[in-house]
Each structure stands twice: as structure tokens, then as C-alpha cells.
Amino acid sequence: MKVLLFPKPAIIATLFFVAILFQYGCKKDPVVPPDSTVPTVITSAVSAITSISAVTGGIVSQKGSSEITAKGVCWSTSQNPVVTGDHTNDGTGTAVYTSNMTGLTPNTTYYVRAYATNSAGTGYGSSLSFITLQAPTSCDVPISYEGKNYETVLINSQCWFKENLNVGTRINGTQNQANNGILEKHCYNDEETNCDFYGALYQWGEMLQYDSIQPKGICPPGWHIPTDQDWSILINYLGGDSIAGGKLKQSGLNNWASPNTGATNSSGFTAFGAGNHTAIGFDLIMRHSSFWSSTRDNATAGYAWSRNLFYSSQDVNKASGKMENSFSIRCLKD
């Protein structure tokens, strides 16, 4: 009779250890990814501070270990704001950028810092502080500027000119306004009386006196050219793009062609159909009105944002206009 011999316990343990070592001990060490770094960004100085808005921006000095996928600024009433709170998104890449902060509370201390994001995370610039201005308490006193009185109107918390700006020396529409130390304007059909009634028409660079960083432009002290965001605040308060135009247009057919759709002027803004000047010359008086903003269209060189009203619609149209076009200007109180 054969006797079955079983391995001793020590031998069994040894064989088990060898099996484990064979299965796991020969695996390669995990691959360690290369160093990942977030971008380095510098916060630009805060400027153009009003009661409800301000302008800043950023400079991406180093993109980090991968491409920039988002950049802008973030702000808060607490120090060291982050992108999970109020922020702008000003594109991608490493180009210098300008950011517009809107919807701020008057007479309030804010903290803002630039940010840039790549696949490794988000890098922040230094935190800067600023204080918004007091909100306008009234807006019914005419403003005297360059020999002319301008009526004003308070809409929500914004104090606007109630009429289009008319300052400067008239030049013919065949000439471009130039950076020559002389404030120049176009008058519809080259007639000064049209400037007196409808206001002057300005090319974008002349309007800002060739300094797009400070949006005051040719408005009087304490006033500025509205940014694109300033216009958005106004339009949104009046119910949005689809109906706000009617609330901005003067009613009736004295200064708009028929049918002047939806015009009530319930805001008191009192927009006329002032027309404009483009590459085809003067056009669209009583049928159209274009108002510049101080904000560039960063996606298209040589263009800036405007708001447009029409005789046949109660809409407000946001459009990117060629800077050589001459449009109307409304000033907004700081």
C-alpha cells in the first residue's frame, strides 16, 4: 500500500511566497507624470471705477505646463476671490486682456485678482482692492459742457445723458477724424444744424481720444463713454433685447419714420433716429440710431461693440461695428 506524502507547512508557505513574488514583484514601477505647473498671471490696475462697474485685466507671464484654457478676473467683497464666485471669462491663450466688472454695489470695497487656468489648475495674480463710487441720488440737473446744456435721466441706478453728445469741430464726411489734437465730429449730410438737433457722429478712436484703456473719452468730467456691460445693464433692466428698444425710442413720428414700432420712451432715454456714417456715406436718418460703447470686439480687429435701434422694431441690436464708422454717443455718469 502506497503512502501519500504531503509537503510540510514550511514548504507550502515558501511556495506561496514565491508565487506572490512572481505575480507582483516583477511589475514596473508606476510612471510618474512630468512636473505640472499652473499659469503665472499678473493683475492689472483697476480703472474706470463707477458706482456699479470697474475695469481691470491681466497679463499671463507664464502659461505653465500646458496651454491656457480660460483667463479673466474674479472679484468679491472678501479677500482672495476665486473663480467659483463672480468672474469674467476673457478667452484663452497668453495675450494681455482687459476685463469689465459689472453689477457691483455702490460705495463698497471689492477685491479682485486675475486668473488663468490650464490642465494643471488655476493660477491667480495678486489681489487688488478698490471702492466703488456713491450711486447717483438724482439726475435731473442739466449738465453744461462746451457751451451746451444736456438734459439727464436716471434709469435704475444709471444716470444718462438724455440727448446725444455734440462737441468738436465739424469736418466733412469724406474725411476721417484724426489724432491731431483737434476734437472732430461728423454732422449728418455735412450740415451743422443736424448736429444741433440729432447730436454729432463720431468714429470710435476719436470718441475715446485714442485711449481705449480709459473709457471717459470725450464726455465731461465725472462722466464716461458707456462700456458694453453698461449698455447690457440698461437693456436688461428694461426687459431685454426684444423689447427695450421701444422703451428707449422717442414716441411719435417727429424724429422716427413710420411705423416707429413699439416706441413709448417709458425710460425717458429719448433716442432719435439720428442715422450714421459708414463707408457708403451718411445713411438711415429717422430709420436707425447707432450708439458706440467703449468696448472693443476682441474677436475682430478694428471693430467695437455698439447698440442699435430701428424704426421698424422695438428690439435693441448688439452689433460689432467698424471703428471707422461714425455713430452717436451717450455719456454715462461715473
Secondary structure, 3 states (H helix, E strand, C coil): CCCCCCCCHHHHHHHHHHHHHHHHCCCCCCCCCCCCCCCEEEECCCECCCCCCEEEEEEEEECCCCCCCEEEEEEECCCCCCCCCEECCCCCCCCCEEEEECCCCCCCEEEEEEEEEECCEEEECCCEEEECCCCCCCCCCCEEECCEEECEEEECCEEEECCCCCCCEECCCCCCCCCCCCCEEECHHHCHHHHHHHCCEEEHHHHCCCCCCCCCCCCCCCEECCCHHHHHHHHHHCCCCCCHHHHHECCCCCCCCCCCCCCCCCCCCCECCCEEEECCEEECCCCEEEEEEEEECCCCCCEEEEEEEECCCCCCEEEEEECCCEEECCCEEC
